[in-house]
Amino acid sequence: MTSVASALPARGRSRFALTKREVLRALAAGTAFGVVLTAGFTAMAAWQCGGICLPEIVDNAALSLAAGIFGLGPVAAYGRR
């Protein structure tokens, strides 16, 4: 049986402090998610409308990257703990 003290972080170090590697993993996963989602939305819009509209792609890209970085990034950063 493990003691409670082994579940607590060491003094001076928080369990939620991000390392550089975790930040890079979060940014990479969020950016990849955003790029794939933007490509999918662009293909869907081109299929439905018969062409692409650049302002729509820019809006979708901004929202997809933000959703990926802020939504999926923390999951990727803390996923291996």
Stockholm file with secondary structure:
# STOCKHOLM 1.0

chainA/1-81         MTSVASALPARGRSRFALTKREVLRALAAGTAFGVVLTAGFTAMAAWQCGGICLPEIVDNAALSLAAGIFGLGPVAAYGRR
#=GR chainA/1-81 SS CCCHHHHSCCTTCCTTCCCHHHHHHHHHHHHHHHHHHHHHHHHHHHHHHSSCCHHHHHHHHHHHHHHIIIIIHHHHHHTTC
#=GC SS_cons        CCCHHHHSCCTTCCTTCCCHHHHHHHHHHHHHHHHHHHHHHHHHHHHHHSSCCHHHHHHHHHHHHHHIIIIIHHHHHHTTC
//
